Structure formats: C-alpha cells, structure tokens
Amino acid sequence: MASASDKAVVTRFAPSPTGFLHIGGARTALFNWLFARHHGGKALLRIEDTDRARSTQEAIDAIISGLDWLGLDWDGDTVFQSERGARHVEVAEKLLEAGYAYRCYATAEELEEMRAAQRAAKQPLRYDGRWRHRDASEAPLGAPFVVRLKTPEEGETVIEDAVQGRVTVKNSEIDDYILLRSDGTPTYMLAVVVDDHDMGVTHIIRGDDHLNNAFRQMPVIRAMNEIEGDWDDPIYAHIPLIHGADGAKLSKRHGALGVEAYRDEMGILPEALFNYLLRLGWGYGDKEVIARDEAIELFDLGGVGKSPARFDLKKLQNLNGLYIRESEDVDLAKLVAERIGAEADTGLLEQAMPALKTRAKDINELADGAAFLFKKRPLELTEKASALLDGDARALLAQVSARLQDGIDWTSEVLEANLKAMAEELGLGLGKLAQPLRAALTGQTTSPGIFDVLVLLGKEESLARIDAQAASGSAG
C-alpha cells in the first residue's frame, strides 16, 4: 500500500456550521493552511453540514468570512458534505457487500436493555455485536435496520501520530459503530473518511479530541483498501487543545469567542490574531513576532507541542498593539473611520495616527482616542473632565486663549514653547495647564499629547473649544 507521505501534501479544514468560527477552530484552520503552504501542497475547505437541523447559512457565512479575514485562502471549490450523501451510501454498500459491514436489526428497546445491563455491571457502554454473526432472515419481515461496521476483534491498531507519537488501542475496545442510520442516511464517522479519501487528503491535522475517532475511522480506510486498493492511511497530527491562562478548559470567560468578536468587538487586527494563533501550541525557538511569509517558511509539525496551549488575552492585546504601531496610518484610518461613522474624516484620521497609535492596544482604543476630533460644540464632558474645570481652571483657559490668539505658528513646537513659558510665568507645572486644556479640547482626561491635540484640531476649532469652556465659567 502506498503511503500518504509519498504524495504531494493535501490538508483540509472541516468545520461544522452549527456555530461561528471559534478560536480553536481558527487555529486548526491556520495550522492546516500553513502546513500545506510550507510544503507547496493544497489546503482544502470542507463544510461538514450533514446535521441539517443545527447547520445554518449564517454560521457558514461567518466561518468563511472569518477565514477570509485571517487571510486563509483555500484551493479549489468549497466541498459541502451534505451534497455527497449518495457517495457515502455507495461506500457503505461496498463494505456491506464485501462482508466488512452488516445489518443490525436491534430495536431501541433492546439496545436500552443492553446499556442498562452494562451500567449495572459497570462495563463500558458499547454495542455488543448481537447481529454481527446473525443472518438477516432472522429479523422480522420489513424490520428497520442500521448498517454497522464489522471492526476487527483481535489485535490492536497503532497510529504514528505526527504530534502525539505512537498511540495504540486494542481493537476489542472499538465497537461496531453505525455507518448508515435506519433511514439510510450516513453517519459523520463514515462521511468524514469517504470525503477525506475522495479529496485526496494526505495529512489530517485536527484537535486531539478527535484522536479516538482516528481509531474508529481507520478500519473503514483499511477495509476499503482491501476492496479497491487505493485507500492510503493518512498521516494524523492531533494537536492539544487550547486552555485558559488558569489551565482550565477554554471557555467564554477566557476568550473562547468567535473570530468575528475579536475583529468587531475587540478591535484585533487579523495580522495580530494570525501571529498569536500561530504561537498557541507551536514555537520556533523564542521567536514571538512572526509575519505571514516567515510563518509559511518556518512552520512544520515538529514545532507543535504535546501540552495544551494557554490562551492569554493580555498577550494577544499586547501583540496587537505592536502590530498597530507597525501598520500603515492610511490602513488604520480606514478601520477607525468605520467605527466612528459618517462624520469621520479619513484624511484627518490618517494625520492623527502617529499620535494616536503610540499607546493603543486595539482599534477600539484608537477610535476612542480619535473621537474628540469630530465632536460638536458644546462638548459633552466626562465626569472626570468636568471636575477639572472649576472656576480657577476656566479662568486659566481664558488666559491660554489670549496667549494663543497672537499670530504664532500653529505647530506643536511653537505651541509647546509658548505654553511652557506661560506655565513658568504663572509659577505652575505644565500639567496644571495641560489638564484643564485637555478637558476643554477633548471632553476627556486622556488623549494624545496636548500639543498634538491642538495641531490636529487646528487653531480655529481649538480656540473655539477653549473659549466655550472659559465662557461657561463666566456664565456661572
């Protein structure tokens, strides 16, 4: 039998569209994509939508959108498992005809009695093979049946997993599971094997929660190889799951959200999430920042660890901040404009980016930091900003306005020199001047540097905002 390792690499990502693309699925997709790109092979996408009751078009669209956003492009057309039912049935019938499967006429009541007896005896709950050696003629005429795989009863199955190493399971531990339900529809376990073969998949890279499935799927592959002769064992690579920073199973409180939440709600850049997911369970020395092209060059399964990776939201945010600082200002301006809305001026935002992006960890922080540029007078003040603008502060603003009315160059250097000189003349620290000025100009107590704020707003708008707050004090 030929080995999958002798063929050009073909990987697949096969999500079930019963929900959005969660962070673990996104990492699995990334590893499959990178492995194929690294080896010059193909990365395929299959939507496992056989659960028609739970699969939704909304979830399919969200999965594909999330993959596109991460920059994961797939080779060939997307395969929909639900469209391949006839082929799955065809394989089941070949197994049945060749004696590798059989019809089981056990009723639901009989199976429940069997399980109750196993529970009472504290035995594993598994089908006991009661129809494995019986003839169909023993069943009542027209009785419903399922088709079960006749799994090997002796010996053991060994998988040389590219991540887990050698894993062995006794064949007696694998029951004769169902291939076709009583309504003639194929089960997931059969469909996956048939689709992987027909798509030419050589490497199955997936979470280690699927490791047990590999031992159940292997008998189908080997039986079909006996029948047809071209069903190769794939190379398996079962990746440890992602845990929270506290070591517990990853949940929503750790950040187990859909990819769209990182994009839309948390303001994470796709490049940052790509880099972070890459480093979740895979490493190349102590290298942390790895861009896409370098990731393709470096990625291989040898770098995947055997222990669960730990998801650290703060680490992702810090990495995102780094990518923000390295991003083009025009690109950031477009992303921020989408969050601010119709009043946003992308030209002004681009101009503001060098001052805004120095401390921001996400696009939402950038948008919050830029919001002052588009506020209308009179400014709505935060509670903290309002507290800064007491009578003395407003009187000080009037002095600042008078000082800046003179025909000075409206540049950060000239403004800084003037306001520093003014603070010294008044015997104040610059902060005592800058704090009420920031509140008057932005309505907040945090912003980019005060001289950058003045320049970005321009002379006319800056003085109008300062005068409005100074006058508000007079009116009181």
C-alpha positions as CSV (number, residue, x, y, z in Angstrom):
1,M,0.0,0.0,0.0
2,A,1.3,3.5,-0.9
3,S,2.0,5.9,1.9
4,A,0.4,9.3,2.2
5,S,3.9,10.7,2.8
6,D,4.8,9.7,-0.8
7,K,2.2,12.1,-2.2
8,A,2.0,15.8,-2.6
9,V,0.7,17.3,0.7
10,V,-3.1,17.9,0.9
11,T,-4.7,19.2,4.1
12,R,-8.2,20.1,4.9
13,F,-10.1,22.2,7.4
14,A,-13.6,20.8,8.0
15,P,-15.8,22.8,10.4
16,S,-19.4,22.0,11.3
17,P,-21.5,25.1,10.7
18,T,-23.5,24.8,13.9
19,G,-21.9,27.9,15.3
20,F,-19.4,30.6,14.5
21,L,-15.6,30.1,13.9
22,H,-14.3,29.8,17.4
23,I,-10.6,30.4,18.3
24,G,-9.7,26.7,18.5
25,G,-11.1,26.1,15.0
26,A,-9.3,29.1,13.7
27,R,-6.0,27.8,14.9
28,T,-6.7,24.3,13.4
29,A,-7.5,26.1,10.1
30,L,-4.3,28.1,10.3
31,F,-2.1,25.0,11.0
32,N,-3.6,23.1,8.1
33,W,-3.1,26.1,5.8
34,L,0.4,26.8,6.9
35,F,1.5,23.1,6.6
36,A,0.1,22.9,3.0
37,R,1.7,26.2,2.0
38,H,5.0,25.3,3.6
39,H,5.2,22.1,1.6
40,G,3.8,23.6,-1.6
41,G,0.7,21.5,-1.4
42,K,-3.1,22.1,-1.3
43,A,-5.3,23.3,1.6
44,L,-8.9,22.4,1.1
45,L,-12.1,23.6,2.9
46,R,-15.0,21.3,3.6
47,I,-18.2,22.3,5.4
48,E,-19.5,19.4,7.4
49,D,-23.2,20.3,7.2
50,T,-24.8,16.9,7.5
51,D,-26.6,17.9,10.7
52,R,-29.2,19.8,8.8
53,A,-31.2,20.7,11.9
54,R,-28.3,22.6,13.5
55,S,-26.4,23.8,10.5
56,T,-27.2,27.3,9.4
57,Q,-26.3,29.5,6.4
58,E,-25.5,32.3,8.9
59,A,-22.8,30.1,10.5
60,I,-21.4,29.0,7.1
61,D,-21.1,32.7,6.1
62,A,-19.5,33.6,9.4
63,I,-16.9,30.8,9.1
64,I,-15.9,31.7,5.6
65,S,-15.8,35.4,6.5
66,G,-13.6,34.7,9.5
67,L,-11.2,32.6,7.4
68,D,-11.1,35.3,4.7
69,W,-10.4,37.9,7.3
70,L,-7.4,35.9,8.7
71,G,-6.1,35.7,5.1
72,L,-6.5,31.9,4.8
73,D,-7.3,31.2,1.1
74,W,-8.3,27.7,0.1
75,D,-7.5,25.7,-3.0
76,G,-10.4,24.6,-5.3
77,D,-14.1,24.8,-4.5
78,T,-15.5,24.5,-1.0
79,V,-16.9,21.0,-0.5
80,F,-20.3,20.7,1.3
81,Q,-20.6,17.3,2.9
82,S,-24.4,17.3,2.7
83,E,-24.2,17.2,-1.1
84,R,-22.2,13.9,-1.0
85,G,-24.7,11.6,0.7
86,A,-25.1,9.3,-2.3
87,R,-21.3,8.7,-2.4
88,H,-21.2,7.9,1.4
89,V,-24.0,5.4,0.9
90,E,-22.2,3.8,-2.0
91,V,-19.1,3.1,0.2
92,A,-21.3,1.7,3.0
93,E,-22.9,-0.7,0.5
94,K,-19.5,-1.8,-0.8
95,L,-18.4,-2.6,2.8
96,L,-21.7,-4.5,3.3
97,E,-21.3,-6.5,0.1
98,A,-17.6,-7.4,0.9
99,G,-18.5,-8.5,4.5
100,Y,-16.9,-5.6,6.3
101,A,-20.3,-4.4,7.5
102,Y,-23.6,-5.9,8.4
103,R,-27.2,-5.1,9.0
104,C,-28.3,-4.7,12.7
105,Y,-32.0,-5.1,13.5
106,A,-31.7,-4.5,17.2
107,T,-34.6,-2.3,18.4
108,A,-34.2,0.8,20.5
109,E,-35.7,-1.1,23.5
110,E,-33.2,-3.9,23.1
111,L,-30.3,-1.5,23.0
112,E,-31.5,0.3,26.1
113,E,-31.7,-3.0,27.9
114,M,-28.2,-3.8,26.8
115,R,-26.9,-0.5,28.1
116,A,-28.8,-0.8,31.4
117,A,-27.1,-4.2,31.9
118,Q,-23.7,-2.8,31.1
119,R,-24.3,0.1,33.5
120,A,-25.3,-2.3,36.3
121,A,-22.2,-4.4,35.6
122,K,-20.1,-1.2,35.5
123,Q,-18.9,-2.1,32.0
124,P,-18.2,0.3,29.1
125,L,-21.3,1.3,27.2
126,R,-20.8,-0.2,23.7
127,Y,-22.7,-2.2,21.2
128,D,-22.3,-5.9,22.0
129,G,-22.3,-7.2,18.4
130,R,-25.5,-9.2,18.7
131,W,-26.3,-9.1,15.0
132,R,-22.7,-9.4,13.9
133,H,-23.0,-13.1,13.0
134,R,-26.7,-13.5,12.5
135,D,-28.5,-13.8,9.2
136,A,-30.9,-11.1,8.1
137,S,-33.5,-13.8,7.6
138,E,-33.8,-14.0,11.4
139,A,-35.2,-10.5,11.6
140,P,-39.0,-9.8,11.3
141,L,-40.0,-9.1,7.7
142,G,-39.6,-5.5,6.8
143,A,-38.0,-4.6,10.2
144,P,-35.9,-1.4,10.2
145,F,-32.1,-1.8,10.4
146,V,-28.9,0.1,10.6
147,V,-25.6,-0.8,8.9
148,R,-22.7,-1.3,11.3
149,L,-19.0,-1.6,10.6
150,K,-17.5,-5.0,11.4
151,T,-14.5,-3.8,13.3
152,P,-11.5,-6.1,14.0
153,E,-11.9,-8.1,17.2
154,E,-8.3,-9.2,17.7
155,G,-5.0,-7.4,17.9
156,E,-4.5,-3.7,18.1
157,T,-4.4,-0.6,15.9
158,V,-1.3,1.6,16.0
159,I,-1.2,5.2,14.8
160,E,2.1,7.0,14.4
161,D,0.8,10.5,15.1
162,A,3.0,13.4,13.9
163,V,2.3,15.2,17.2
164,Q,1.3,12.6,19.8
165,G,3.9,10.0,18.7
166,R,2.9,6.3,18.7
167,V,-0.6,5.7,20.1
168,T,-2.0,2.1,20.4
169,V,-5.6,1.0,21.0
170,K,-6.8,-2.6,21.4
171,N,-9.3,-3.5,18.7
172,S,-11.6,-5.0,21.3
173,E,-12.2,-1.5,22.7
174,I,-13.7,-0.3,19.4
175,D,-17.3,-1.3,18.9
176,D,-19.2,-2.0,15.7
177,Y,-20.5,1.5,15.2
178,I,-23.2,2.7,12.8
179,L,-22.4,3.6,9.2
180,L,-25.9,4.1,7.9
181,R,-28.9,5.0,10.1
182,S,-32.2,3.3,9.8
183,D,-33.4,6.0,7.5
184,G,-30.5,5.2,5.2
185,T,-28.5,8.4,5.9
186,P,-24.8,8.2,6.6
187,T,-23.2,9.0,9.9
188,Y,-20.5,11.6,10.4
189,M,-17.9,8.9,11.1
190,L,-18.4,7.3,7.6
191,A,-18.8,10.6,5.8
192,V,-15.5,12.1,7.1
193,V,-13.5,9.0,5.9
194,V,-15.1,9.0,2.5
195,D,-14.6,12.7,2.0
196,D,-11.0,12.7,3.1
197,H,-10.2,9.9,0.7
198,D,-12.1,11.4,-2.3
199,M,-10.5,14.8,-1.7
200,G,-7.0,13.2,-1.7
201,V,-6.2,14.4,1.9
202,T,-2.8,13.2,2.9
203,H,-2.5,14.9,6.4
204,I,-5.3,15.2,8.9
205,I,-4.4,18.0,11.3
206,R,-7.0,18.5,14.0
207,G,-7.6,18.8,17.7
208,D,-6.6,15.8,19.9
209,D,-10.3,15.5,21.0
210,H,-10.6,13.6,17.7
211,L,-7.8,11.1,18.4
212,N,-10.3,8.4,19.4
213,N,-12.1,9.0,16.1
214,A,-9.0,8.1,14.2
215,F,-9.1,4.6,15.6
216,R,-12.7,4.2,14.7
217,Q,-12.1,5.6,11.2
218,M,-9.0,3.5,10.4
219,P,-10.9,0.2,9.9
220,V,-13.1,1.8,7.2
221,I,-9.9,3.0,5.4
222,R,-8.2,-0.4,5.6
223,A,-11.4,-2.3,4.6
224,M,-11.9,-0.1,1.6
225,N,-8.2,-0.5,0.7
226,E,-8.8,-4.3,0.6
227,I,-11.8,-3.7,-1.6
228,E,-10.4,-1.1,-4.0
229,G,-6.7,-0.9,-3.4
230,D,-6.1,2.8,-3.3
231,W,-7.2,3.9,0.1
232,D,-4.0,5.0,1.9
233,D,-3.7,5.6,5.6
234,P,-3.5,9.4,6.1
235,I,-0.8,10.9,8.3
236,Y,-2.5,12.1,11.5
237,A,-1.5,15.1,13.6
238,H,-3.6,15.6,16.7
239,I,-3.0,19.0,18.3
240,P,-3.5,19.5,22.0
241,L,-6.5,21.7,22.8
242,I,-6.3,25.3,24.0
243,H,-6.8,26.0,27.7
244,G,-7.3,29.3,29.6
245,A,-4.5,31.1,31.3
246,D,-5.5,29.3,34.5
247,G,-5.1,25.9,32.9
248,A,-8.8,25.1,32.8
249,K,-10.6,24.1,29.7
250,L,-11.1,27.2,27.4
251,S,-14.4,28.9,27.9
252,K,-16.0,32.2,27.0
253,R,-14.6,33.8,30.2
254,H,-11.1,33.0,28.9
255,G,-11.8,34.4,25.4
256,A,-13.3,31.4,23.6
257,L,-15.2,33.6,21.3
258,G,-16.0,33.6,17.6
259,V,-13.3,35.2,15.4
260,E,-15.8,37.9,14.5
261,A,-15.8,39.1,18.1
262,Y,-12.1,39.6,18.0
263,R,-12.5,41.6,14.8
264,D,-15.6,43.6,15.5
265,E,-15.9,43.9,19.3
266,M,-12.3,43.7,20.5
267,G,-10.6,45.6,17.6
268,I,-7.9,43.0,16.9
269,L,-6.0,43.2,13.7
270,P,-6.0,40.0,11.5
271,E,-2.2,40.0,11.4
272,A,-2.0,40.0,15.2
273,L,-4.5,37.2,15.6
274,F,-2.8,35.2,12.9
275,N,0.6,35.6,14.7
276,Y,-1.0,34.9,18.1
277,L,-2.8,31.7,17.0
278,L,0.5,30.5,15.3
279,R,2.3,30.7,18.6
280,L,-0.5,28.9,20.5
281,G,1.0,25.4,20.7
282,W,3.7,25.9,18.1
283,G,7.1,27.5,18.5
284,Y,10.3,28.3,16.8
285,G,12.8,29.0,19.5
286,D,11.9,32.1,21.4
287,K,10.6,33.9,18.4
288,E,7.3,35.7,19.2
289,V,6.6,38.1,16.3
290,I,6.3,36.1,13.1
291,A,4.7,37.6,10.0
292,R,2.8,35.6,7.4
293,D,5.6,34.9,4.9
294,E,8.0,33.9,7.6
295,A,5.4,31.7,9.2
296,I,5.0,29.8,5.9
297,E,8.7,29.4,5.7
298,L,9.1,28.1,9.2
299,F,6.0,26.1,10.0
300,D,6.1,22.4,10.3
301,L,4.6,19.8,12.6
302,G,7.8,19.2,14.5
303,G,7.3,22.5,16.3
304,V,3.8,21.6,17.7
305,G,4.0,20.8,21.4
306,K,2.3,17.9,23.2
307,S,0.9,20.0,26.1
308,P,-2.2,22.2,25.9
309,A,-1.6,25.8,24.9
310,R,-2.7,28.5,27.2
311,F,-4.8,31.4,25.9
312,D,-3.7,34.8,27.3
313,L,-5.9,37.7,26.3
314,K,-3.4,40.3,27.6
315,K,-0.6,38.8,25.5
316,L,-2.8,39.0,22.4
317,Q,-3.7,42.6,23.1
318,N,0.0,43.5,23.6
319,L,0.9,41.8,20.4
320,N,-2.0,43.6,18.7
321,G,-0.6,46.9,20.0
322,L,2.7,46.1,18.4
323,Y,1.0,45.4,15.0
324,I,-0.9,48.6,15.3
325,R,2.3,50.6,15.7
326,E,3.7,48.9,12.7
327,S,0.6,49.3,10.5
328,E,0.3,52.0,7.8
329,D,-1.5,55.1,9.0
330,V,-3.9,55.1,6.0
331,D,-5.0,51.5,6.8
332,L,-5.6,52.3,10.4
333,A,-7.5,55.4,9.5
334,K,-9.9,53.4,7.4
335,L,-10.6,50.9,10.2
336,V,-11.1,53.7,12.7
337,A,-13.4,55.6,10.3
338,E,-15.7,52.5,10.1
339,R,-16.1,52.7,13.9
340,I,-16.6,56.4,14.2
341,G,-19.2,56.6,11.4
342,A,-20.3,59.1,8.8
343,E,-18.7,62.1,10.4
344,A,-15.2,60.7,10.3
345,D,-12.7,62.3,8.0
346,T,-10.2,59.7,6.9
347,G,-7.6,62.3,5.9
348,L,-7.6,63.9,9.4
349,L,-7.5,60.4,10.9
350,E,-4.5,59.5,8.9
351,Q,-2.8,62.7,10.0
352,A,-3.7,61.8,13.6
353,M,-2.5,58.2,13.6
354,P,1.2,58.8,14.5
355,A,0.0,60.5,17.7
356,L,-2.9,58.1,18.4
357,K,-1.3,54.7,17.8
358,T,1.7,55.0,20.2
359,R,-0.2,53.6,23.1
360,A,-3.4,51.9,21.6
361,K,-3.8,48.2,22.1
362,D,-6.8,47.8,19.7
363,I,-8.8,49.6,17.1
364,N,-11.5,50.5,19.6
365,E,-8.9,52.4,21.7
366,L,-7.8,54.2,18.5
367,A,-11.4,55.1,17.7
368,D,-12.0,56.3,21.3
369,G,-8.8,58.3,21.2
370,A,-9.8,59.9,17.8
371,A,-13.4,60.7,18.7
372,F,-12.5,64.2,20.1
373,L,-11.6,65.3,16.5
374,F,-15.2,65.0,15.4
375,K,-17.1,66.2,18.4
376,K,-19.5,69.2,18.0
377,R,-19.6,72.2,20.4
378,P,-20.6,72.4,23.1
379,L,-18.6,69.4,24.1
380,E,-20.1,66.8,26.3
381,L,-17.6,66.3,29.2
382,T,-17.0,63.2,31.1
383,E,-17.5,63.4,34.9
384,K,-13.7,63.5,35.5
385,A,-13.2,66.1,32.8
386,S,-16.0,68.3,34.2
387,A,-14.4,68.0,37.7
388,L,-11.2,69.5,36.3
389,L,-12.9,72.6,35.0
390,D,-13.6,74.5,38.2
391,G,-13.7,78.3,38.3
392,D,-9.9,78.7,38.6
393,A,-9.3,76.3,35.7
394,R,-11.8,78.2,33.5
395,A,-10.1,81.5,34.3
396,L,-6.8,79.8,33.3
397,L,-8.4,78.8,30.0
398,A,-9.2,82.4,29.3
399,Q,-5.6,83.3,29.7
400,V,-4.5,80.4,27.5
401,S,-6.8,81.6,24.8
402,A,-5.5,85.1,25.0
403,R,-2.0,83.9,24.8
404,L,-2.7,81.7,21.7
405,Q,-4.7,84.3,19.9
406,D,-1.5,86.1,18.9
407,G,-0.2,85.4,15.4
408,I,2.0,82.4,16.4
409,D,2.8,79.5,14.1
410,W,0.3,76.7,15.0
411,T,2.9,73.9,15.2
412,S,3.5,71.6,18.2
413,E,7.0,73.0,18.7
414,V,5.8,76.6,18.9
415,L,2.7,75.8,21.0
416,E,4.8,73.8,23.4
417,A,7.3,76.7,23.8
418,N,4.5,79.2,24.4
419,L,2.6,77.1,26.9
420,K,5.7,76.1,28.8
421,A,6.7,79.8,29.1
422,M,3.2,80.7,30.2
423,A,3.3,78.0,32.9
424,E,6.6,79.2,34.2
425,E,5.3,82.8,34.3
426,L,2.4,81.7,36.4
427,G,4.5,79.5,38.6
428,L,2.7,76.4,37.6
429,G,3.8,73.0,36.4
430,L,2.9,72.3,32.8
431,G,0.5,69.6,33.9
432,K,-1.6,72.2,35.8
433,L,-2.1,73.9,32.5
434,A,-2.4,70.9,30.3
435,Q,-5.1,69.1,32.3
436,P,-7.9,71.6,32.1
437,L,-6.8,72.3,28.5
438,R,-7.2,68.7,27.6
439,A,-10.6,68.6,29.2
440,A,-11.7,71.6,27.3
441,L,-10.4,70.4,24.0
442,T,-11.5,66.7,24.1
443,G,-14.1,66.5,26.8
444,Q,-11.9,63.7,28.4
445,T,-9.0,63.4,30.8
446,T,-7.0,61.2,28.4
447,S,-5.9,62.0,24.9
448,P,-2.8,62.1,22.7
449,G,-0.2,64.7,23.7
450,I,-1.9,68.1,24.3
451,F,0.2,69.8,21.6
452,D,-0.7,67.1,19.1
453,V,-4.4,67.7,20.0
454,L,-4.1,71.4,19.4
455,V,-2.4,70.9,16.0
456,L,-4.9,68.2,14.9
457,L,-7.9,70.4,15.8
458,G,-6.4,73.4,14.2
459,K,-6.3,77.0,15.6
460,E,-9.9,78.0,14.9
461,E,-11.5,74.9,16.4
462,S,-9.0,74.7,19.4
463,L,-9.7,78.4,20.4
464,A,-13.4,77.9,19.9
465,R,-13.4,75.0,22.3
466,I,-11.2,76.7,24.9
467,D,-13.3,79.9,24.7
468,A,-16.6,77.9,25.1
469,Q,-15.4,76.4,28.4
470,A,-13.9,79.7,29.6
471,A,-17.2,81.4,28.9
472,S,-19.1,78.7,30.6
473,G,-17.2,79.5,33.8
474,S,-18.1,83.2,33.4
475,A,-21.8,82.5,32.8
476,G,-21.8,80.5,36.1
